Amino acid sequence: MYKNVLSILNKLTWKTFDQLVDEFQKLPIENMECLESIANIVSLKVNNLVKFLYKSYIKCTKSNFVSGF
């Protein structure tokens, strides 16, 4: 399950969103434990993405790449 969820999340873009939602909904969620596991994976992925974006923003501002914004 972990591998399937990560695979879907790694392919996620604006263009693939609708297709991947369908894939996500087809995952075999058989009990509450499975659902909690999926929620934790998604939460960790989002948290890592936010950290990455913040670090990228800091690097860009330090290099004056974003100075006009």
Predicted model as a PDB file, atoms N, CA, C, CB and O in Angstrom, pLDDT in the B-factor column:
MODEL        1                                                                  
ATOM      1  N   MET A   1       0.833  -1.189   0.000  1.00 77.00           N  
ATOM      2  CA  MET A   1       0.000   0.000   0.000  1.00 77.00           C  
ATOM      3  C   MET A   1       0.878   1.255   0.000  1.00 77.00           C  
ATOM      4  CB  MET A   1      -0.948  -0.003   1.218  1.00 77.00           C  
ATOM      5  O   MET A   1       0.644   2.193  -0.761  1.00 77.00           O  
ATOM      6  N   TYR A   2       1.898   1.251   0.874  1.00 81.00           N  
ATOM      7  CA  TYR A   2       2.808   2.397   0.990  1.00 81.00           C  
ATOM      8  C   TYR A   2       3.415   2.744  -0.363  1.00 81.00           C  
ATOM      9  CB  TYR A   2       3.923   2.103   2.009  1.00 81.00           C  
ATOM     10  O   TYR A   2       3.460   3.908  -0.760  1.00 81.00           O  
ATOM     11  N   LYS A   3       3.876   1.723  -1.056  1.00 87.00           N  
ATOM     12  CA  LYS A   3       4.520   1.913  -2.355  1.00 87.00           C  
ATOM     13  C   LYS A   3       3.534   2.493  -3.377  1.00 87.00           C  
ATOM     14  CB  LYS A   3       5.093   0.578  -2.866  1.00 87.00           C  
ATOM     15  O   LYS A   3       3.893   3.377  -4.155  1.00 87.00           O  
ATOM     16  N   ASN A   4       2.305   1.998  -3.374  1.00 89.00           N  
ATOM     17  CA  ASN A   4       1.287   2.479  -4.309  1.00 89.00           C  
ATOM     18  C   ASN A   4       0.932   3.940  -4.061  1.00 89.00           C  
ATOM     19  CB  ASN A   4       0.035   1.621  -4.208  1.00 89.00           C  
ATOM     20  O   ASN A   4       0.811   4.726  -5.001  1.00 89.00           O  
ATOM     21  N   VAL A   5       0.766   4.296  -2.796  1.00 89.00           N  
ATOM     22  CA  VAL A   5       0.410   5.678  -2.451  1.00 89.00           C  
ATOM     23  C   VAL A   5       1.531   6.620  -2.850  1.00 89.00           C  
ATOM     24  CB  VAL A   5       0.113   5.812  -0.943  1.00 89.00           C  
ATOM     25  O   VAL A   5       1.279   7.664  -3.452  1.00 89.00           O  
ATOM     26  N   LEU A   6       2.761   6.265  -2.524  1.00 87.00           N  
ATOM     27  CA  LEU A   6       3.899   7.117  -2.896  1.00 87.00           C  
ATOM     28  C   LEU A   6       4.045   7.243  -4.405  1.00 87.00           C  
ATOM     29  CB  LEU A   6       5.189   6.565  -2.302  1.00 87.00           C  
ATOM     30  O   LEU A   6       4.377   8.312  -4.916  1.00 87.00           O  
ATOM     31  N   SER A   7       3.801   6.171  -5.103  1.00 90.00           N  
ATOM     32  CA  SER A   7       3.884   6.197  -6.558  1.00 90.00           C  
ATOM     33  C   SER A   7       2.877   7.199  -7.134  1.00 90.00           C  
ATOM     34  CB  SER A   7       3.634   4.788  -7.136  1.00 90.00           C  
ATOM     35  O   SER A   7       3.210   7.969  -8.035  1.00 90.00           O  
ATOM     36  N   ILE A   8       1.674   7.186  -6.621  1.00 90.00           N  
ATOM     37  CA  ILE A   8       0.655   8.127  -7.084  1.00 90.00           C  
ATOM     38  C   ILE A   8       1.052   9.559  -6.737  1.00 90.00           C  
ATOM     39  CB  ILE A   8      -0.714   7.788  -6.467  1.00 90.00           C  
ATOM     40  O   ILE A   8       0.959  10.452  -7.580  1.00 90.00           O  
ATOM     41  N   LEU A   9       1.489   9.780  -5.512  1.00 88.00           N  
ATOM     42  CA  LEU A   9       1.857  11.136  -5.079  1.00 88.00           C  
ATOM     43  C   LEU A   9       3.052  11.675  -5.855  1.00 88.00           C  
ATOM     44  CB  LEU A   9       2.171  11.146  -3.585  1.00 88.00           C  
ATOM     45  O   LEU A   9       3.125  12.874  -6.124  1.00 88.00           O  
ATOM     46  N   ASN A  10       3.979  10.808  -6.213  1.00 89.00           N  
ATOM     47  CA  ASN A  10       5.164  11.252  -6.954  1.00 89.00           C  
ATOM     48  C   ASN A  10       4.838  11.670  -8.387  1.00 89.00           C  
ATOM     49  CB  ASN A  10       6.203  10.149  -6.973  1.00 89.00           C  
ATOM     50  O   ASN A  10       5.582  12.441  -8.993  1.00 89.00           O  
ATOM     51  N   LYS A  11       3.736  11.169  -8.925  1.00 90.00           N  
ATOM     52  CA  LYS A  11       3.328  11.524 -10.288  1.00 90.00           C  
ATOM     53  C   LYS A  11       2.381  12.724 -10.330  1.00 90.00           C  
ATOM     54  CB  LYS A  11       2.663  10.334 -10.950  1.00 90.00           C  
ATOM     55  O   LYS A  11       1.972  13.153 -11.409  1.00 90.00           O  
ATOM     56  N   LEU A  12       2.036  13.260  -9.179  1.00 85.00           N  
ATOM     57  CA  LEU A  12       1.010  14.293  -9.094  1.00 85.00           C  
ATOM     58  C   LEU A  12       1.455  15.629  -9.683  1.00 85.00           C  
ATOM     59  CB  LEU A  12       0.607  14.487  -7.660  1.00 85.00           C  
ATOM     60  O   LEU A  12       2.452  16.209  -9.253  1.00 85.00           O  
ATOM     61  N   THR A  13       0.708  16.105 -10.664  1.00 86.00           N  
ATOM     62  CA  THR A  13       0.871  17.440 -11.240  1.00 86.00           C  
ATOM     63  C   THR A  13      -0.532  17.961 -11.526  1.00 86.00           C  
ATOM     64  CB  THR A  13       1.770  17.419 -12.555  1.00 86.00           C  
ATOM     65  O   THR A  13      -1.511  17.234 -11.359  1.00 86.00           O  
ATOM     66  N   TRP A  14      -0.635  19.225 -11.959  1.00 86.00           N  
ATOM     67  CA  TRP A  14      -1.944  19.766 -12.326  1.00 86.00           C  
ATOM     68  C   TRP A  14      -2.551  18.991 -13.488  1.00 86.00           C  
ATOM     69  CB  TRP A  14      -1.828  21.249 -12.688  1.00 86.00           C  
ATOM     70  O   TRP A  14      -3.768  18.812 -13.548  1.00 86.00           O  
ATOM     71  N   LYS A  15      -1.722  18.536 -14.401  1.00 93.00           N  
ATOM     72  CA  LYS A  15      -2.222  17.816 -15.575  1.00 93.00           C  
ATOM     73  C   LYS A  15      -2.672  16.399 -15.246  1.00 93.00           C  
ATOM     74  CB  LYS A  15      -1.155  17.769 -16.645  1.00 93.00           C  
ATOM     75  O   LYS A  15      -3.611  15.893 -15.860  1.00 93.00           O  
ATOM     76  N   THR A  16      -2.019  15.755 -14.289  1.00 91.00           N  
ATOM     77  CA  THR A  16      -2.343  14.367 -13.966  1.00 91.00           C  
ATOM     78  C   THR A  16      -3.306  14.222 -12.795  1.00 91.00           C  
ATOM     79  CB  THR A  16      -1.086  13.617 -13.664  1.00 91.00           C  
ATOM     80  O   THR A  16      -3.672  13.106 -12.424  1.00 91.00           O  
ATOM     81  N   PHE A  17      -3.714  15.332 -12.219  1.00 90.00           N  
ATOM     82  CA  PHE A  17      -4.501  15.308 -10.984  1.00 90.00           C  
ATOM     83  C   PHE A  17      -5.755  14.438 -11.097  1.00 90.00           C  
ATOM     84  CB  PHE A  17      -4.898  16.718 -10.603  1.00 90.00           C  
ATOM     85  O   PHE A  17      -5.958  13.545 -10.275  1.00 90.00           O  
ATOM     86  N   ASP A  18      -6.598  14.686 -12.105  1.00 93.00           N  
ATOM     87  CA  ASP A  18      -7.861  13.955 -12.223  1.00 93.00           C  
ATOM     88  C   ASP A  18      -7.642  12.448 -12.394  1.00 93.00           C  
ATOM     89  CB  ASP A  18      -8.667  14.496 -13.401  1.00 93.00           C  
ATOM     90  O   ASP A  18      -8.332  11.636 -11.777  1.00 93.00           O  
ATOM     91  N   GLN A  19      -6.690  12.096 -13.225  1.00 93.00           N  
ATOM     92  CA  GLN A  19      -6.380  10.679 -13.451  1.00 93.00           C  
ATOM     93  C   GLN A  19      -5.899  10.019 -12.156  1.00 93.00           C  
ATOM     94  CB  GLN A  19      -5.309  10.527 -14.557  1.00 93.00           C  
ATOM     95  O   GLN A  19      -6.292   8.896 -11.837  1.00 93.00           O  
ATOM     96  N   LEU A  20      -5.044  10.730 -11.416  1.00 89.00           N  
ATOM     97  CA  LEU A  20      -4.480  10.149 -10.208  1.00 89.00           C  
ATOM     98  C   LEU A  20      -5.499  10.088  -9.070  1.00 89.00           C  
ATOM     99  CB  LEU A  20      -3.268  10.943  -9.772  1.00 89.00           C  
ATOM    100  O   LEU A  20      -5.410   9.214  -8.207  1.00 89.00           O  
ATOM    101  N   VAL A  21      -6.456  11.002  -9.061  1.00 91.00           N  
ATOM    102  CA  VAL A  21      -7.537  10.910  -8.077  1.00 91.00           C  
ATOM    103  C   VAL A  21      -8.292   9.606  -8.296  1.00 91.00           C  
ATOM    104  CB  VAL A  21      -8.502  12.134  -8.180  1.00 91.00           C  
ATOM    105  O   VAL A  21      -8.634   8.911  -7.339  1.00 91.00           O  
ATOM    106  N   ASP A  22      -8.550   9.277  -9.551  1.00 93.00           N  
ATOM    107  CA  ASP A  22      -9.215   8.010  -9.869  1.00 93.00           C  
ATOM    108  C   ASP A  22      -8.402   6.814  -9.372  1.00 93.00           C  
ATOM    109  CB  ASP A  22      -9.443   7.896 -11.382  1.00 93.00           C  
ATOM    110  O   ASP A  22      -8.951   5.881  -8.785  1.00 93.00           O  
ATOM    111  N   GLU A  23      -7.091   6.850  -9.612  1.00 92.00           N  
ATOM    112  CA  GLU A  23      -6.220   5.770  -9.142  1.00 92.00           C  
ATOM    113  C   GLU A  23      -6.252   5.672  -7.617  1.00 92.00           C  
ATOM    114  CB  GLU A  23      -4.774   5.993  -9.629  1.00 92.00           C  
ATOM    115  O   GLU A  23      -6.310   4.582  -7.046  1.00 92.00           O  
ATOM    116  N   PHE A  24      -6.214   6.836  -6.978  1.00 87.00           N  
ATOM    117  CA  PHE A  24      -6.207   6.885  -5.519  1.00 87.00           C  
ATOM    118  C   PHE A  24      -7.499   6.282  -4.964  1.00 87.00           C  
ATOM    119  CB  PHE A  24      -6.034   8.339  -5.025  1.00 87.00           C  
ATOM    120  O   PHE A  24      -7.477   5.555  -3.971  1.00 87.00           O  
ATOM    121  N   GLN A  25      -8.615   6.590  -5.610  1.00 90.00           N  
ATOM    122  CA  GLN A  25      -9.898   6.082  -5.143  1.00 90.00           C  
ATOM    123  C   GLN A  25     -10.038   4.568  -5.350  1.00 90.00           C  
ATOM    124  CB  GLN A  25     -11.024   6.806  -5.857  1.00 90.00           C  
ATOM    125  O   GLN A  25     -10.871   3.931  -4.705  1.00 90.00           O  
ATOM    126  N   LYS A  26      -9.247   4.003  -6.224  1.00 91.00           N  
ATOM    127  CA  LYS A  26      -9.288   2.563  -6.478  1.00 91.00           C  
ATOM    128  C   LYS A  26      -8.415   1.766  -5.507  1.00 91.00           C  
ATOM    129  CB  LYS A  26      -8.851   2.282  -7.899  1.00 91.00           C  
ATOM    130  O   LYS A  26      -8.433   0.535  -5.530  1.00 91.00           O  
ATOM    131  N   LEU A  27      -7.652   2.458  -4.655  1.00 89.00           N  
ATOM    132  CA  LEU A  27      -6.811   1.752  -3.693  1.00 89.00           C  
ATOM    133  C   LEU A  27      -7.685   0.938  -2.737  1.00 89.00           C  
ATOM    134  CB  LEU A  27      -5.925   2.749  -2.905  1.00 89.00           C  
ATOM    135  O   LEU A  27      -8.753   1.396  -2.332  1.00 89.00           O  
ATOM    136  N   PRO A  28      -7.240  -0.255  -2.378  1.00 88.00           N  
ATOM    137  CA  PRO A  28      -8.045  -1.112  -1.494  1.00 88.00           C  
ATOM    138  C   PRO A  28      -7.953  -0.674  -0.031  1.00 88.00           C  
ATOM    139  CB  PRO A  28      -7.596  -2.570  -1.624  1.00 88.00           C  
ATOM    140  O   PRO A  28      -7.081  -1.128   0.709  1.00 88.00           O  
ATOM    141  N   ILE A  29      -8.846   0.196   0.365  1.00 88.00           N  
ATOM    142  CA  ILE A  29      -8.883   0.666   1.760  1.00 88.00           C  
ATOM    143  C   ILE A  29      -9.889  -0.217   2.489  1.00 88.00           C  
ATOM    144  CB  ILE A  29      -9.277   2.212   1.864  1.00 88.00           C  
ATOM    145  O   ILE A  29     -11.101  -0.036   2.363  1.00 88.00           O  
ATOM    146  N   GLU A  30      -9.369  -1.169   3.248  1.00 90.00           N  
ATOM    147  CA  GLU A  30     -10.217  -2.192   3.846  1.00 90.00           C  
ATOM    148  C   GLU A  30     -10.620  -1.906   5.288  1.00 90.00           C  
ATOM    149  CB  GLU A  30      -9.522  -3.501   3.787  1.00 90.00           C  
ATOM    150  O   GLU A  30     -11.592  -2.471   5.789  1.00 90.00           O  
ATOM    151  N   ASN A  31      -9.876  -1.032   5.952  1.00 93.00           N  
ATOM    152  CA  ASN A  31     -10.205  -0.745   7.353  1.00 93.00           C  
ATOM    153  C   ASN A  31      -9.655   0.619   7.750  1.00 93.00           C  
ATOM    154  CB  ASN A  31      -9.643  -1.844   8.288  1.00 93.00           C  
ATOM    155  O   ASN A  31      -8.966   1.275   6.970  1.00 93.00           O  
ATOM    156  N   MET A  32      -9.966   1.031   8.962  1.00 93.00           N  
ATOM    157  CA  MET A  32      -9.557   2.344   9.453  1.00 93.00           C  
ATOM    158  C   MET A  32      -8.034   2.454   9.568  1.00 93.00           C  
ATOM    159  CB  MET A  32     -10.205   2.621  10.809  1.00 93.00           C  
ATOM    160  O   MET A  32      -7.476   3.526   9.335  1.00 93.00           O  
ATOM    161  N   GLU A  33      -7.371   1.378   9.918  1.00 92.00           N  
ATOM    162  CA  GLU A  33      -5.908   1.386  10.034  1.00 92.00           C  
ATOM    163  C   GLU A  33      -5.258   1.691   8.687  1.00 92.00           C  
ATOM    164  CB  GLU A  33      -5.403   0.033  10.571  1.00 92.00           C  
ATOM    165  O   GLU A  33      -4.285   2.441   8.614  1.00 92.00           O  
ATOM    166  N   CYS A  34      -5.791   1.117   7.649  1.00 90.00           N  
ATOM    167  CA  CYS A  34      -5.290   1.349   6.296  1.00 90.00           C  
ATOM    168  C   CYS A  34      -5.503   2.808   5.895  1.00 90.00           C  
ATOM    169  CB  CYS A  34      -5.987   0.406   5.290  1.00 90.00           C  
ATOM    170  O   CYS A  34      -4.616   3.435   5.315  1.00 90.00           O  
ATOM    171  N   LEU A  35      -6.682   3.343   6.206  1.00 90.00           N  
ATOM    172  CA  LEU A  35      -6.985   4.737   5.897  1.00 90.00           C  
ATOM    173  C   LEU A  35      -6.059   5.683   6.651  1.00 90.00           C  
ATOM    174  CB  LEU A  35      -8.441   5.050   6.232  1.00 90.00           C  
ATOM    175  O   LEU A  35      -5.574   6.664   6.088  1.00 90.00           O  
ATOM    176  N   GLU A  36      -5.815   5.386   7.931  1.00 92.00           N  
ATOM    177  CA  GLU A  36      -4.900   6.208   8.734  1.00 92.00           C  
ATOM    178  C   GLU A  36      -3.486   6.167   8.166  1.00 92.00           C  
ATOM    179  CB  GLU A  36      -4.891   5.732  10.197  1.00 92.00           C  
ATOM    180  O   GLU A  36      -2.785   7.179   8.158  1.00 92.00           O  
ATOM    181  N   SER A  37      -3.074   5.007   7.697  1.00 90.00           N  
ATOM    182  CA  SER A  37      -1.753   4.856   7.100  1.00 90.00           C  
ATOM    183  C   SER A  37      -1.621   5.728   5.847  1.00 90.00           C  
ATOM    184  CB  SER A  37      -1.487   3.379   6.755  1.00 90.00           C  
ATOM    185  O   SER A  37      -0.611   6.406   5.659  1.00 90.00           O  
ATOM    186  N   ILE A  38      -2.635   5.705   5.005  1.00 90.00           N  
ATOM    187  CA  ILE A  38      -2.633   6.533   3.795  1.00 90.00           C  
ATOM    188  C   ILE A  38      -2.592   8.013   4.161  1.00 90.00           C  
ATOM    189  CB  ILE A  38      -3.874   6.232   2.927  1.00 90.00           C  
ATOM    190  O   ILE A  38      -1.847   8.786   3.559  1.00 90.00           O  
ATOM    191  N   ALA A  39      -3.392   8.403   5.148  1.00 91.00           N  
ATOM    192  CA  ALA A  39      -3.413   9.807   5.588  1.00 91.00           C  
ATOM    193  C   ALA A  39      -2.040  10.232   6.097  1.00 91.00           C  
ATOM    194  CB  ALA A  39      -4.473  10.016   6.692  1.00 91.00           C  
ATOM    195  O   ALA A  39      -1.607  11.354   5.835  1.00 91.00           O  
ATOM    196  N   ASN A  40      -1.358   9.359   6.812  1.00 92.00           N  
ATOM    197  CA  ASN A  40      -0.014   9.677   7.316  1.00 92.00           C  
ATOM    198  C   ASN A  40       0.985   9.845   6.179  1.00 92.00           C  
ATOM    199  CB  ASN A  40       0.469   8.584   8.272  1.00 92.00           C  
ATOM    200  O   ASN A  40       1.825  10.743   6.215  1.00 92.00           O  
ATOM    201  N   ILE A  41       0.895   8.988   5.178  1.00 91.00           N  
ATOM    202  CA  ILE A  41       1.804   9.085   4.025  1.00 91.00           C  
ATOM    203  C   ILE A  41       1.590  10.407   3.290  1.00 91.00           C  
ATOM    204  CB  ILE A  41       1.588   7.892   3.055  1.00 91.00           C  
ATOM    205  O   ILE A  41       2.552  11.096   2.951  1.00 91.00           O  
ATOM    206  N   VAL A  42       0.340  10.753   3.049  1.00 90.00           N  
ATOM    207  CA  VAL A  42       0.022  12.009   2.358  1.00 90.00           C  
ATOM    208  C   VAL A  42       0.508  13.191   3.187  1.00 90.00           C  
ATOM    209  CB  VAL A  42      -1.505  12.126   2.093  1.00 90.00           C  
ATOM    210  O   VAL A  42       1.093  14.130   2.647  1.00 90.00           O  
ATOM    211  N   SER A  43       0.271  13.149   4.492  1.00 90.00           N  
ATOM    212  CA  SER A  43       0.700  14.236   5.372  1.00 90.00           C  
ATOM    213  C   SER A  43       2.214  14.419   5.346  1.00 90.00           C  
ATOM    214  CB  SER A  43       0.234  13.973   6.800  1.00 90.00           C  
ATOM    215  O   SER A  43       2.701  15.547   5.269  1.00 90.00           O  
ATOM    216  N   LEU A  44       2.957  13.324   5.409  1.00 89.00           N  
ATOM    217  CA  LEU A  44       4.419  13.407   5.365  1.00 89.00           C  
ATOM    218  C   LEU A  44       4.900  13.971   4.036  1.00 89.00           C  
ATOM    219  CB  LEU A  44       5.040  12.030   5.603  1.00 89.00           C  
ATOM    220  O   LEU A  44       5.827  14.779   3.998  1.00 89.00           O  
ATOM    221  N   LYS A  45       4.273  13.546   2.955  1.00 88.00           N  
ATOM    222  CA  LYS A  45       4.657  14.027   1.618  1.00 88.00           C  
ATOM    223  C   LYS A  45       4.420  15.531   1.508  1.00 88.00           C  
ATOM    224  CB  LYS A  45       3.863  13.278   0.516  1.00 88.00           C  
ATOM    225  O   LYS A  45       5.273  16.258   0.999  1.00 88.00           O  
ATOM    226  N   VAL A  46       3.272  15.999   1.980  1.00 87.00           N  
ATOM    227  CA  VAL A  46       2.956  17.433   1.935  1.00 87.00           C  
ATOM    228  C   VAL A  46       3.927  18.214   2.814  1.00 87.00           C  
ATOM    229  CB  VAL A  46       1.496  17.689   2.388  1.00 87.00           C  
ATOM    230  O   VAL A  46       4.406  19.275   2.415  1.00 87.00           O  
ATOM    231  N   ASN A  47       4.217  17.706   3.993  1.00 86.00           N  
ATOM    232  CA  ASN A  47       5.138  18.373   4.905  1.00 86.00           C  
ATOM    233  C   ASN A  47       6.525  18.503   4.278  1.00 86.00           C  
ATOM    234  CB  ASN A  47       5.225  17.607   6.232  1.00 86.00           C  
ATOM    235  O   ASN A  47       7.153  19.558   4.375  1.00 86.00           O  
ATOM    236  N   ASN A  48       7.000  17.444   3.640  1.00 84.00           N  
ATOM    237  CA  ASN A  48       8.309  17.493   2.981  1.00 84.00           C  
ATOM    238  C   ASN A  48       8.313  18.476   1.814  1.00 84.00           C  
ATOM    239  CB  ASN A  48       8.706  16.102   2.488  1.00 84.00           C  
ATOM    240  O   ASN A  48       9.307  19.163   1.582  1.00 84.00           O  
ATOM    241  N   LEU A  49       7.213  18.541   1.087  1.00 84.00           N  
ATOM    242  CA  LEU A  49       7.112  19.461  -0.034  1.00 84.00           C  
ATOM    243  C   LEU A  49       7.151  20.913   0.448  1.00 84.00           C  
ATOM    244  CB  LEU A  49       5.825  19.196  -0.826  1.00 84.00           C  
ATOM    245  O   LEU A  49       7.821  21.752  -0.155  1.00 84.00           O  
ATOM    246  N   VAL A  50       6.441  21.204   1.521  1.00 82.00           N  
ATOM    247  CA  VAL A  50       6.435  22.567   2.069  1.00 82.00           C  
ATOM    248  C   VAL A  50       7.845  22.963   2.513  1.00 82.00           C  
ATOM    249  CB  VAL A  50       5.444  22.675   3.260  1.00 82.00           C  
ATOM    250  O   VAL A  50       8.291  24.081   2.253  1.00 82.00           O  
ATOM    251  N   LYS A  51       8.538  22.047   3.178  1.00 83.00           N  
ATOM    252  CA  LYS A  51       9.915  22.330   3.608  1.00 83.00           C  
ATOM    253  C   LYS A  51      10.820  22.590   2.403  1.00 83.00           C  
ATOM    254  CB  LYS A  51      10.472  21.157   4.445  1.00 83.00           C  
ATOM    255  O   LYS A  51      11.636  23.512   2.429  1.00 83.00           O  
ATOM    256  N   PHE A  52      10.681  21.791   1.358  1.00 82.00           N  
ATOM    257  CA  PHE A  52      11.480  21.952   0.145  1.00 82.00           C  
ATOM    258  C   PHE A  52      11.208  23.310  -0.497  1.00 82.00           C  
ATOM    259  CB  PHE A  52      11.182  20.818  -0.855  1.00 82.00           C  
ATOM    260  O   PHE A  52      12.140  24.020  -0.874  1.00 82.00           O  
ATOM    261  N   LEU A  53       9.931  23.670  -0.621  1.00 84.00           N  
ATOM    262  CA  LEU A  53       9.579  24.953  -1.239  1.00 84.00           C  
ATOM    263  C   LEU A  53      10.116  26.124  -0.419  1.00 84.00           C  
ATOM    264  CB  LEU A  53       8.054  25.074  -1.391  1.00 84.00           C  
ATOM    265  O   LEU A  53      10.601  27.103  -0.986  1.00 84.00           O  
ATOM    266  N   TYR A  54      10.036  26.035   0.889  1.00 83.00           N  
ATOM    267  CA  TYR A  54      10.543  27.102   1.749  1.00 83.00           C  
ATOM    268  C   TYR A  54      12.062  27.249   1.593  1.00 83.00           C  
ATOM    269  CB  TYR A  54      10.179  26.822   3.223  1.00 83.00           C  
ATOM    270  O   TYR A  54      12.573  28.361   1.456  1.00 83.00           O  
ATOM    271  N   LYS A  55      12.769  26.134   1.614  1.00 83.00           N  
ATOM    272  CA  LYS A  55      14.225  26.187   1.451  1.00 83.00           C  
ATOM    273  C   LYS A  55      14.603  26.740   0.073  1.00 83.00           C  
ATOM    274  CB  LYS A  55      14.838  24.783   1.645  1.00 83.00           C  
ATOM    275  O   LYS A  55      15.564  27.500  -0.051  1.00 83.00           O  
ATOM    276  N   SER A  56      13.853  26.362  -0.949  1.00 82.00           N  
ATOM    277  CA  SER A  56      14.112  26.877  -2.297  1.00 82.00           C  
ATOM    278  C   SER A  56      13.875  28.378  -2.354  1.00 82.00           C  
ATOM    279  CB  SER A  56      13.224  26.164  -3.330  1.00 82.00           C  
ATOM    280  O   SER A  56      14.649  29.108  -2.973  1.00 82.00           O  
ATOM    281  N   TYR A  57      12.822  28.837  -1.719  1.00 82.00           N  
ATOM    282  CA  TYR A  57      12.522  30.269  -1.682  1.00 82.00           C  
ATOM    283  C   TYR A  57      13.647  31.035  -0.992  1.00 82.00           C  
ATOM    284  CB  TYR A  57      11.183  30.524  -0.962  1.00 82.00           C  
ATOM    285  O   TYR A  57      14.078  32.077  -1.486  1.00 82.00           O  
ATOM    286  N   ILE A  58      14.125  30.532   0.140  1.00 82.00           N  
ATOM    287  CA  ILE A  58      15.213  31.187   0.874  1.00 82.00           C  
ATOM    288  C   ILE A  58      16.468  31.260   0.004  1.00 82.00           C  
ATOM    289  CB  ILE A  58      15.516  30.432   2.193  1.00 82.00           C  
ATOM    290  O   ILE A  58      17.126  32.300  -0.034  1.00 82.00           O  
ATOM    291  N   LYS A  59      16.807  30.184  -0.688  1.00 81.00           N  
ATOM    292  CA  LYS A  59      17.979  30.191  -1.561  1.00 81.00           C  
ATOM    293  C   LYS A  59      17.832  31.220  -2.673  1.00 81.00           C  
ATOM    294  CB  LYS A  59      18.206  28.803  -2.158  1.00 81.00           C  
ATOM    295  O   LYS A  59      18.784  31.924  -3.009  1.00 81.00           O  
ATOM    296  N   CYS A  60      16.637  31.301  -3.241  1.00 81.00           N  
ATOM    297  CA  CYS A  60      16.405  32.253  -4.329  1.00 81.00           C  
ATOM    298  C   CYS A  60      16.500  33.689  -3.840  1.00 81.00           C  
ATOM    299  CB  CYS A  60      15.042  32.012  -4.965  1.00 81.00           C  
ATOM    300  O   CYS A  60      17.068  34.544  -4.520  1.00 81.00           O  
ATOM    301  N   THR A  61      15.947  33.956  -2.668  1.00 80.00           N  
ATOM    302  CA  THR A  61      15.989  35.330  -2.159  1.00 80.00           C  
ATOM    303  C   THR A  61      17.412  35.722  -1.780  1.00 80.00           C  
ATOM    304  CB  THR A  61      15.056  35.487  -0.944  1.00 80.00           C  
ATOM    305  O   THR A  61      17.796  36.881  -1.940  1.00 80.00           O  
ATOM    306  N   LYS A  62      18.189  34.786  -1.286  1.00 77.00           N  
ATOM    307  CA  LYS A  62      19.582  35.079  -0.939  1.00 77.00           C  
ATOM    308  C   LYS A  62      20.415  35.363  -2.186  1.00 77.00           C  
ATOM    309  CB  LYS A  62      20.193  33.913  -0.156  1.00 77.00           C  
ATOM    310  O   LYS A  62      21.388  36.115  -2.136  1.00 77.00           O  
ATOM    311  N   SER A  63      20.025  34.757  -3.298  1.00 73.00           N  
ATOM    312  CA  SER A  63      20.777  34.984  -4.526  1.00 73.00           C  
ATOM    313  C   SER A  63      20.173  36.130  -5.349  1.00 73.00           C  
ATOM    314  CB  SER A  63      20.820  33.701  -5.362  1.00 73.00           C  
ATOM    315  O   SER A  63      20.567  36.367  -6.491  1.00 73.00           O  
ATOM    316  N   ASN A  64      19.214  36.832  -4.746  1.00 66.00           N  
ATOM    317  CA  ASN A  64      18.525  37.956  -5.396  1.00 66.00           C  
ATOM    318  C   ASN A  64      17.758  37.538  -6.644  1.00 66.00           C  
ATOM    319  CB  ASN A  64      19.523  39.032  -5.761  1.00 66.00           C  
ATOM    320  O   ASN A  64      17.424  38.376  -7.481  1.00 66.00           O  
ATOM    321  N   PHE A  65      17.485  36.271  -6.766  1.00 59.00           N  
ATOM    322  CA  PHE A  65      16.729  35.763  -7.903  1.00 59.00           C  
ATOM    323  C   PHE A  65      15.285  36.253  -7.871  1.00 59.00           C  
ATOM    324  CB  PHE A  65      16.763  34.238  -7.923  1.00 59.00           C  
ATOM    325  O   PHE A  65      14.671  36.454  -8.919  1.00 59.00           O  
ATOM    326  N   VAL A  66      14.748  36.444  -6.675  1.00 55.00           N  
ATOM    327  CA  VAL A  66      13.365  36.830  -6.510  1.00 55.00           C  
ATOM    328  C   VAL A  66      13.269  38.284  -6.039  1.00 55.00           C  
ATOM    329  CB  VAL A  66      12.663  35.893  -5.521  1.00 55.00           C  
ATOM    330  O   VAL A  66      12.245  38.673  -5.478  1.00 55.00           O  
ATOM    331  N   SER A  67      14.264  39.059  -6.242  1.00 54.00           N  
ATOM    332  CA  SER A  67      14.307  40.401  -5.671  1.00 54.00           C  
ATOM    333  C   SER A  67      13.227  41.319  -6.179  1.00 54.00           C  
ATOM    334  CB  SER A  67      15.617  41.014  -5.939  1.00 54.00           C  
ATOM    335  O   SER A  67      12.858  42.265  -5.482  1.00 54.00           O  
ATOM    336  N   GLY A  68      12.706  41.083  -7.357  1.00 55.00           N  
ATOM    337  CA  GLY A  68      11.678  41.953  -7.910  1.00 55.00           C  
ATOM    338  C   GLY A  68      10.266  41.644  -7.442  1.00 55.00           C  
ATOM    339  O   GLY A  68       9.331  42.360  -7.800  1.00 55.00           O  
ATOM    340  N   PHE A  69      10.089  40.593  -6.649  1.00 53.00           N  
ATOM    341  CA  PHE A  69       8.748  40.182  -6.251  1.00 53.00           C  
ATOM    342  C   PHE A  69       8.388  40.673  -4.896  1.00 53.00           C  
ATOM    343  CB  PHE A  69       8.621  38.707  -6.288  1.00 53.00           C  
ATOM    344  O   PHE A  69       7.286  40.409  -4.416  1.00 53.00           O  
TER     345      PHE A  69                                                      
ENDMDL                                                                          
END                                                                             
